[in-house]
Amino acid sequence: MFIFKETKFILLTTIDKLYHIKNLFILGKSDGELHENEINIISQIAKKQNLTALELSLILNEETNIPFILPESFITRLSMLYDSVLLMVSDFKIHQNEKLICIDLAKKFEFNPQIIDRLIDDILKYIIEGKECNEVIDYLTKYVHPKETLN
């Protein structure tokens, strides 16, 4: 069982928080069911982000459209991607559609498409090793290059 651990405090806007949690719910349900481990991880992330019950109910409403706004900080993007990969493996199975959602998210976060598979594999490796996001964020920053400069 994966245990969610605190990471460095990263300041997110309310829209960033809502989008992130909504995306985690979509990712969790993409294999057909939302597993207990996935619910626990999402709940802990939402709690850490100080989301209110009203905000969570908006997120759970599938008709609620939360616009994607690119987080300014690449560190924030890495942290959000880390959470997504953690959720992807929380049921001890990696479904192809879950991985595709993580890849799509990395593209939206403007990581160079040439390194996205390596980035996700590195995050996965660290999760399997039991490392927290804040323990590996410095290493993962090697991937923090605007996509147009990595051709």
C-alpha positions as CSV (number, residue, x, y, z in Angstrom):
1,M,0.0,0.0,0.0
2,F,1.3,3.4,-0.9
3,I,1.4,6.0,1.9
4,F,1.1,9.6,0.9
5,K,3.8,11.7,2.5
6,E,4.0,15.5,2.8
7,T,6.0,17.2,0.1
8,K,7.5,20.7,0.1
9,F,4.8,23.4,0.3
10,I,4.1,24.5,-3.2
11,L,1.8,27.5,-3.5
12,L,-1.0,26.8,-6.0
13,T,-3.8,29.0,-7.1
14,T,-7.3,27.8,-6.4
15,I,-7.8,26.9,-10.1
16,D,-4.6,24.9,-10.1
17,K,-5.8,23.0,-7.0
18,L,-9.2,22.3,-8.5
19,Y,-7.8,21.3,-11.8
20,H,-5.2,19.0,-10.2
21,I,-7.8,17.2,-8.0
22,K,-10.3,16.9,-10.9
23,N,-7.5,15.5,-13.1
24,L,-6.6,13.0,-10.4
25,F,-10.2,11.8,-10.2
26,I,-10.3,11.4,-13.9
27,L,-7.1,9.5,-13.8
28,G,-8.3,7.3,-11.0
29,K,-11.5,6.4,-12.8
30,S,-9.9,5.9,-16.2
31,D,-9.5,2.1,-15.6
32,G,-13.2,1.7,-14.9
33,E,-13.2,2.1,-11.1
34,L,-11.9,4.4,-8.4
35,H,-9.9,2.1,-6.0
36,E,-9.7,2.8,-2.2
37,N,-6.0,3.6,-2.4
38,E,-6.7,6.1,-5.1
39,I,-9.5,7.7,-3.1
40,N,-7.1,8.0,-0.1
41,I,-4.4,9.6,-2.1
42,I,-6.7,12.1,-3.7
43,S,-8.3,12.9,-0.3
44,Q,-4.9,13.5,1.3
45,I,-3.7,15.7,-1.6
46,A,-7.0,17.7,-1.4
47,K,-6.6,18.0,2.4
48,K,-3.0,19.2,2.0
49,Q,-4.2,21.8,-0.5
50,N,-6.9,23.0,2.0
51,L,-9.8,22.6,-0.4
52,T,-13.2,23.1,1.1
53,A,-16.1,20.7,1.0
54,L,-17.9,22.9,-1.5
55,E,-14.8,23.0,-3.8
56,L,-14.6,19.2,-3.6
57,S,-18.3,18.8,-4.4
58,L,-17.7,21.0,-7.5
59,I,-14.8,18.7,-8.5
60,L,-16.9,15.6,-8.1
61,N,-19.7,17.0,-10.3
62,E,-18.7,15.6,-13.7
63,E,-20.5,18.5,-15.4
64,T,-18.2,21.1,-13.7
65,N,-15.7,22.4,-16.3
66,I,-12.5,23.5,-14.7
67,P,-10.3,25.3,-17.2
68,F,-6.7,24.3,-17.6
69,I,-4.4,27.0,-16.7
70,L,-0.7,26.2,-17.0
71,P,1.0,26.5,-13.6
72,E,3.7,29.1,-13.8
73,S,6.4,27.1,-12.0
74,F,8.0,24.0,-13.5
75,I,8.5,22.8,-9.9
76,T,4.7,22.9,-9.4
77,R,4.2,21.1,-12.7
78,L,6.7,18.4,-11.6
79,S,5.0,18.0,-8.3
80,M,1.5,17.7,-9.9
81,L,2.9,15.1,-12.4
82,Y,4.5,13.2,-9.5
83,D,1.1,13.0,-7.8
84,S,-0.5,11.7,-11.0
85,V,2.2,9.0,-11.5
86,L,1.7,8.1,-7.8
87,L,-2.0,7.7,-8.4
88,M,-1.4,5.7,-11.6
89,V,0.5,3.0,-9.6
90,S,-1.5,3.1,-6.4
91,D,-3.6,0.0,-7.4
92,F,-0.4,-1.8,-8.2
93,K,-1.4,-2.0,-11.9
94,I,-0.4,0.4,-14.7
95,H,-3.2,0.6,-17.2
96,Q,-2.3,2.0,-20.6
97,N,-5.0,4.6,-20.5
98,E,-3.7,5.9,-17.1
99,K,-0.2,6.2,-18.6
100,L,-1.6,8.0,-21.6
101,I,-3.3,10.5,-19.3
102,C,0.0,11.1,-17.5
103,I,1.8,11.6,-20.8
104,D,-0.9,14.0,-22.0
105,L,-0.6,16.0,-18.7
106,A,3.2,16.2,-19.2
107,K,2.6,17.6,-22.7
108,K,0.1,20.1,-21.3
109,F,2.8,21.1,-18.8
110,E,5.1,21.8,-21.7
111,F,7.7,19.2,-21.0
112,N,9.6,18.2,-24.1
113,P,7.8,15.3,-25.8
114,Q,11.2,13.7,-26.4
115,I,11.8,13.2,-22.6
116,I,8.3,12.6,-21.3
117,D,8.7,8.8,-21.2
118,R,12.0,9.1,-19.3
119,L,10.5,11.6,-16.9
120,I,7.6,9.4,-16.1
121,D,9.8,6.3,-15.8
122,D,12.1,8.2,-13.4
123,I,9.2,9.4,-11.2
124,L,7.8,5.8,-11.2
125,K,11.2,4.5,-10.2
126,Y,11.4,6.9,-7.2
127,I,7.8,6.1,-6.1
128,I,8.7,2.3,-6.2
129,E,11.8,3.1,-4.1
130,G,9.5,4.8,-1.6
131,K,10.9,8.3,-2.1
132,E,8.8,11.4,-1.5
133,C,8.4,14.1,-4.1
134,N,10.5,16.6,-2.2
135,E,13.3,14.1,-1.9
136,V,13.7,13.8,-5.7
137,I,12.4,17.2,-6.9
138,D,16.0,18.5,-7.3
139,Y,16.9,15.6,-9.5
140,L,13.7,15.8,-11.5
141,T,14.5,19.5,-12.3
142,K,16.9,18.3,-14.9
143,Y,13.7,17.8,-17.0
144,V,12.7,21.4,-16.5
145,H,13.5,22.9,-19.8
146,P,11.0,24.6,-22.1
147,K,10.2,22.1,-24.9
148,E,11.4,24.4,-27.6
149,T,15.0,24.4,-26.3
150,L,15.4,20.7,-26.2
151,N,15.4,19.7,-29.9
